[in-house]
Amino acid sequence: MAEKNKIVEVQDLGKKDYKDTWDYQEELFKHILDIKVKNRREQADLQTPNYLLYVEHPHVYTLGKSGDVSNLLINEKQLQEKGATFYKINRGGDITYHGPGQIVGYPILDLDNFFTDIHKYLRLLEEMIILTLAEYGISGSRSKGETGVWIDAGTPFARKICAMGVRASRWVTMHGFAFNINADLGYFDNIIPCGINDKAVTSLNVELGKSEVDLEEVKEKLLLHFSTLFEAELKKAAKVS
């Protein structure tokens, strides 16, 4: 059996179209699966790589495979007027929004290199966000039965600051988290986020009372907590322009 590879290559894709990024995710995902198949069929001893993609998307709504399309509250014409696109995709969860001012992270990991437990995987991603929020003096937490990270969970003032939705096959993951930093929250008015219609959505800049928070600073804090929680060694690729 190949030695476990805990090196994670971090790629910052900058601002990139959702579909182009999804295709790229699928390419990396398939590459890892192909190695695993080769190892099994040919008794090969090849290490599988791991990736973490950072990206900032243009306005887009995505609907998970278990989602309800009626949670998109606008039609095709209105989407065009708002400069937004819509995709049905192959992650878990319902509908969410991605856009400028949001850090989207796509860990494409072979969990055989870390631990084979999807529940633990999601909880560690949430913990990464919670620890990062704490560095800004904000108390984030989980909401019972709802994936993601919230502020004032369990109160009438509960508001979601980070959505999550993943796909996994043979312990290889894709899709991930969307952390609102300087997001235009008005775009959430066009959906029932994650199918939850009785809770609000927020952004880090709103919680801090700032017009803007440094995205690069937040990315670095996330990486630090990711590497600690997953006991991973991070290797940064050249930033894509």
C-alpha positions in Angstrom: 0.0 0.0 0.0 1.3 3.5 -0.9 2.5 5.7 1.9 -0.2 8.2 2.9 0.4 11.6 1.3 -0.6 14.5 3.5 0.8 17.2 1.2 -2.0 19.4 -0.1 -1.3 21.6 -3.1 -3.0 25.0 -2.6 -4.0 26.7 -5.9 -5.5 30.2 -5.9 -7.5 30.5 -9.1 -8.4 34.2 -8.5 -11.7 35.2 -10.2 -12.9 32.4 -12.3 -16.2 31.3 -14.0 -18.2 28.7 -12.0 -18.5 26.1 -14.8 -14.8 26.4 -15.8 -13.9 25.8 -12.2 -16.3 22.9 -11.8 -14.8 21.3 -14.9 -11.3 21.8 -13.4 -12.5 20.2 -10.1 -13.8 17.2 -12.0 -10.4 16.9 -13.8 -8.5 16.8 -10.5 -11.1 14.5 -8.9 -10.9 12.0 -11.8 -7.1 12.1 -11.7 -7.1 11.0 -8.1 -9.7 8.3 -8.7 -7.8 7.0 -11.7 -4.7 6.5 -9.5 -6.7 4.7 -6.9 -8.2 2.4 -9.5 -4.7 1.7 -10.9 -3.4 0.9 -7.4 -6.3 -1.6 -6.8 -6.3 -3.3 -10.2 -2.6 -3.5 -10.8 -1.4 -3.6 -7.2 0.5 -0.4 -8.0 1.9 1.6 -5.2 1.3 5.2 -6.3 0.6 8.1 -4.0 -2.5 10.1 -4.6 -2.3 13.9 -4.6 -4.5 16.3 -2.7 -5.6 19.8 -3.6 -7.2 22.9 -2.1 -8.6 25.4 -4.6 -9.4 29.0 -3.7 -11.6 30.9 -6.1 -13.9 33.9 -6.3 -16.8 33.4 -8.7 -19.0 35.8 -10.6 -22.6 35.9 -9.4 -23.9 32.3 -9.6 -26.6 30.1 -8.0 -25.9 26.4 -7.6 -28.5 23.7 -6.7 -27.3 20.4 -5.1 -28.6 17.1 -6.2 -31.0 16.8 -3.3 -32.2 20.5 -3.7 -35.5 21.9 -4.7 -35.5 24.2 -7.7 -38.4 26.1 -6.3 -35.9 27.6 -3.8 -34.7 29.7 -6.7 -37.1 32.6 -6.5 -36.3 34.3 -9.9 -36.6 33.3 -13.5 -34.1 33.1 -16.4 -34.8 36.7 -17.5 -34.3 38.0 -14.0 -31.1 36.0 -13.6 -29.8 37.7 -16.8 -30.8 41.2 -15.5 -28.8 40.5 -12.3 -25.8 39.3 -14.2 -26.1 35.8 -12.6 -26.0 32.2 -13.8 -27.6 29.1 -12.4 -26.4 25.5 -12.4 -27.7 22.1 -11.1 -24.6 20.4 -9.7 -23.5 17.1 -8.2 -22.8 18.1 -4.6 -25.0 17.5 -1.6 -27.2 20.2 -0.1 -29.8 22.6 -1.6 -29.3 26.0 -3.3 -26.7 28.5 -2.5 -25.1 31.7 -3.9 -21.5 32.4 -4.9 -20.2 35.8 -5.9 -17.6 38.5 -5.5 -16.4 39.1 -1.9 -16.8 35.5 -1.0 -14.0 33.0 -0.4 -14.9 29.7 -2.0 -12.7 26.7 -1.1 -12.7 23.4 -2.9 -10.7 20.7 -1.1 -10.1 17.8 -3.5 -8.6 15.3 -1.1 -8.1 11.6 -1.0 -9.4 11.0 2.6 -7.5 7.7 2.6 -4.5 10.0 3.2 -6.1 11.5 6.3 -9.2 9.6 7.7 -12.1 7.9 6.1 -15.0 9.7 7.8 -17.2 12.2 5.9 -18.8 13.4 9.1 -15.4 14.2 10.6 -14.4 15.9 7.3 -17.3 18.3 7.4 -16.9 19.0 11.1 -13.2 19.9 10.6 -14.1 22.2 7.7 -16.6 23.9 10.0 -14.0 24.1 12.8 -11.6 25.8 10.4 -14.2 28.6 9.8 -15.1 28.8 13.5 -11.4 29.2 14.5 -10.9 31.8 11.8 -13.9 33.8 13.0 -12.6 33.7 16.5 -9.5 35.5 15.3 -11.8 38.4 14.4 -13.5 38.3 17.8 -16.6 36.6 16.4 -18.2 33.5 18.0 -19.2 31.1 15.2 -20.9 27.8 15.8 -22.7 24.9 14.3 -26.5 24.7 14.1 -28.0 21.3 15.0 -28.9 19.4 11.9 -27.6 22.0 9.5 -24.2 21.9 7.8 -22.2 25.1 7.8 -21.2 27.8 10.3 -23.6 30.2 12.0 -23.6 33.2 14.3 -26.1 33.2 17.2 -27.2 29.7 16.3 -30.2 28.5 18.2 -31.5 32.0 18.7 -34.1 34.2 16.7 -31.0 36.1 15.4 -29.3 33.1 13.9 -27.5 33.9 10.6 -25.3 31.8 8.3 -21.9 33.1 7.4 -20.5 30.0 5.7 -22.3 27.4 3.6 -21.0 23.9 2.8 -21.8 21.2 0.3 -19.5 18.3 -0.7 -19.4 15.3 -2.9 -17.3 12.2 -2.2 -16.6 9.0 -4.2 -14.2 6.3 -3.0 -13.2 8.8 -0.2 -12.2 11.5 -2.7 -13.9 14.8 -2.1 -14.9 17.8 -4.2 -16.9 21.0 -3.9 -16.6 22.5 -0.4 -17.3 25.8 1.4 -18.4 29.4 0.6 -17.4 31.9 3.3 -19.0 35.3 3.1 -16.4 38.0 3.6 -17.4 41.1 1.6 -20.4 39.5 -0.1 -23.4 41.4 -1.6 -26.0 39.9 0.7 -28.8 41.2 -1.6 -28.2 38.3 -3.9 -29.4 35.9 -1.2 -32.8 37.5 -1.4 -33.3 35.7 -4.7 -33.2 32.2 -3.1 -34.2 30.3 0.0 -30.5 29.7 1.0 -29.9 26.0 1.6 -33.7 25.6 1.7 -33.8 27.3 5.1 -36.4 30.1 5.0 -36.4 31.2 8.6 -32.8 32.3 9.1 -30.7 35.2 7.8 -27.4 35.3 6.0 -24.5 37.5 7.0 -20.9 38.4 5.9 -17.7 39.0 7.9 -17.5 42.7 6.9 -21.1 43.2 8.2 -20.4 41.5 11.5 -17.2 43.6 12.0 -19.0 46.9 10.9 -16.4 47.4 8.1 -16.9 48.3 4.5 -14.3 45.7 3.5 -12.2 42.9 5.0 -8.8 41.8 3.5 -9.6 38.6 1.6 -6.0 37.5 1.4 -5.6 37.9 5.2 -8.6 35.6 5.8 -7.3 33.1 3.2 -4.0 32.8 5.2 -5.8 32.3 8.5 -8.0 29.6 6.9 -4.9 27.8 5.6 -3.2 27.8 9.0 -6.2 26.2 10.6 -6.7 23.8 7.8 -3.1 22.5 8.0 -3.4 22.1 11.8 -6.8 20.3 11.8 -6.0 18.0 8.9 -2.3 17.6 10.0 -1.4 18.5 6.4 1.6 20.0 4.8 0.6 22.8 2.5 2.4 23.5 -0.8 1.4 26.7 -2.6 1.2 26.7 -6.4 1.9 29.8 -8.3 -1.2 32.1 -8.2 -3.2 31.9 -11.4 -3.6 35.3 -13.0 
